[in-house]
Amino acid sequence: MPTEKQLYSEAILGVLERRRGPIMILAPADYMLIDGWYSRGVPLRVVLAGMALCQGTPRSLRYFEGAVEDEIRRVERAMA
């Protein structure tokens, strides 16, 4: 049975794969981004919302990093 962290990662990687095509190899930096968001307690819905804001075809998760961080800040402000 997959762990919560595995499901979190798979959901994010699923979006990347749908946008870019099959993932052959993922850079360590991409795994670090997922791990960082998970470790910080960023809800999956917030990560996915940030990713949805991006247009174009990503080469890696770093493509989404700025939009996800912006979405995190937006949610934090809304909760303050």
C-alpha positions in Angstrom: 0.0 0.0 0.0 1.5 3.4 -1.0 2.3 5.9 1.7 0.8 9.4 1.8 4.1 10.8 0.5 4.2 8.3 -2.4 0.6 9.3 -3.4 1.6 13.0 -3.1 4.6 12.5 -5.4 2.6 10.3 -7.9 -0.1 13.0 -8.2 2.5 15.7 -9.0 4.5 13.5 -11.3 1.2 12.5 -13.1 0.6 16.2 -13.9 4.1 16.6 -15.2 3.8 13.5 -17.3 0.5 14.6 -18.8 2.0 17.9 -19.7 5.4 16.8 -21.0 4.9 13.2 -22.0 6.4 10.0 -20.6 9.0 10.5 -17.9 12.1 8.5 -18.6 14.4 10.0 -15.9 13.6 12.7 -13.3 16.3 14.9 -12.1 17.3 14.8 -8.4 16.3 18.5 -8.2 12.7 17.5 -9.1 12.5 15.0 -6.4 13.9 17.6 -4.0 11.1 20.0 -4.9 8.5 17.4 -4.2 10.2 16.5 -0.9 10.4 20.1 0.0 6.8 20.8 -0.6 5.7 17.7 1.3 8.1 18.4 4.2 6.8 21.9 4.5 3.2 20.6 4.7 2.1 22.2 1.4 -1.3 20.6 0.6 -1.4 18.7 -2.7 -4.3 20.8 -3.9 -2.1 24.0 -3.6 0.8 22.4 -5.5 -1.6 21.2 -8.2 -3.3 24.7 -8.4 0.0 26.3 -8.9 1.0 23.9 -11.6 -2.3 24.5 -13.4 -1.5 28.2 -13.7 1.5 27.5 -15.9 1.2 27.4 -19.7 3.5 25.6 -22.1 5.4 22.3 -22.0 7.6 21.8 -19.0 10.9 20.0 -19.1 11.0 19.5 -15.4 9.2 20.3 -12.2 11.3 23.4 -11.8 9.2 24.9 -14.6 6.3 25.0 -12.1 8.3 26.1 -9.0 7.6 29.8 -9.2 3.9 29.4 -9.8 3.6 26.9 -6.9 5.5 29.2 -4.5 3.2 32.1 -5.6 0.1 29.9 -4.9 1.5 28.9 -1.5 1.9 32.6 -0.6 -1.5 33.4 -1.9 -3.1 30.7 0.3 -1.1 31.7 3.3 -2.2 35.4 2.9 -5.8 34.3 2.5 -5.6 32.3 5.7 -4.0 35.1 7.7 
